Amino acid sequence: MQHRHERVLIETARHRISGLLTLARDGYRSRISDVLNAQERDFISLTDCVVELVDSDGPGTRHPFIAVARQQIIIAIPENPPADDEELYGLQAASPASYLQEEQEESKRQG
């Protein structure tokens, strides 16, 4: 089976994790949602990762591998959405990290 890697941003209650998720090139298990919904797996494996604390402004830590408990994932976003999606929905490419940072700043402003 041929594979491909897709960079994803995963957030848990305490951590923001950016890493490479290994997916099938085509068909079964070729989408992020396929991996997230795979009930036979308790953990999702990521490589080439950066882990940040959600409530901290400090730099993240780099790790060659991390296993994330599937039940702890709050949100998972592809970091590089396909160009087709941008054209289809009229979106401008924005990094998920910048979106989450804006969301946190708005939350702080609201108190």
DARAKA-V747524 format. One record per backbone hydrogen bond with DSSP energy under -1.0 kcal/mol. NH is the residue of the N-H (numbers start at 0). CO is the residue of the C=O. Records with the same first field share a line. If there is no record, write none. Layout:
NH = CO  CO
//
This chain:
3 = 22
5 = 20
7 = 18
8 = 76
9 = 16
10 = 74
11 = 14
15 = 51
16 = 9
17 = 49
18 = 7
19 = 46
20 = 5
22 = 3
23 = 28
24 = 1
29 = 26
34 = 30
35 = 31
36 = 32
38 = 36
40 = 37
43 = 67
45 = 65
46 = 19
47 = 63
48 = 62
49 = 17
50 = 60
51 = 15
53 = 13
55 = 52
60 = 50
62 = 48
65 = 45
67 = 43
69 = 41
71 = 68
72 = 69
73 = 10
74 = 10
76 = 8
78 = 6
85 = 81
86 = 82
87 = 83
88 = 84
90 = 85
98 = 94
99 = 95
100 = 96
101 = 97
102 = 98
103 = 99
104 = 100
105 = 101
106 = 102
107 = 103
108 = 104
109 = 105
//
